[in-house]
Amino acid sequence: MIRIGTRAVLFALLLAALTGCETIYKAATEERSLSVLVDDEVITVKIKKGFLDRAPKALGLSVFCHQGLVVLAGVADPQIGDRAVAIARAVEGVKRVETYFLPGQPAPFQDLQISAKIKAKIIGDGALRVSQVDMAIIAGHAVLTGVVDRTEKIDQIVRHARSVEGVVAVKSFLQLKAP
């Protein structure tokens, strides 16, 4: 008989409540421990709530958190970008905030296609799991975040992204699993 600790059950329930089934799948295929994953998800939710409460125009930004590194990406003028960074930095548990802001997104449909093509390449690579990579595509700029266990995987993910037609630039915030 397998015994699951109370803390593990509470983490799983919190995880499900915060982000649903997608995150439960992600937890099963993730390099981060369950507690780090939950901490990162809580940070993300707190940042988005901060946007809702104090900077609604920032709600259009993508917010990613991996091992306490927060990446904000999207279309933002300097004032909105500065406000979003301040909100993110104020959240407990945030170790660092990085940004990738562009002034406009002229072809959002094309960006969705690029995202799908990058994900298809990652899925087709037997050594990688698409659940380990979060991405935002803004005007052909691919912003990659996530946690993997080997440097070679970071290189391969970046190569896949660069190989997709329509990708203008690739910015990687991919990290190695913390020891």
ABEGO torsion letter per residue (X at the ends): XBBBBAAAAAAAAAAAAAAEAAAAAAAAABABBAAAAAAAAAAAAAAAAAAAAABAAAAABBBBBBGGBBBBBEBBBAAAAAAAAAAAAABBGBABBBBBBBABBABAAAAAAAAAAAAAAAAABAABBAAABBBBBBGGBBBBBEBBABAAAAAAAAAAAAABBGBABBBBABBBBBX
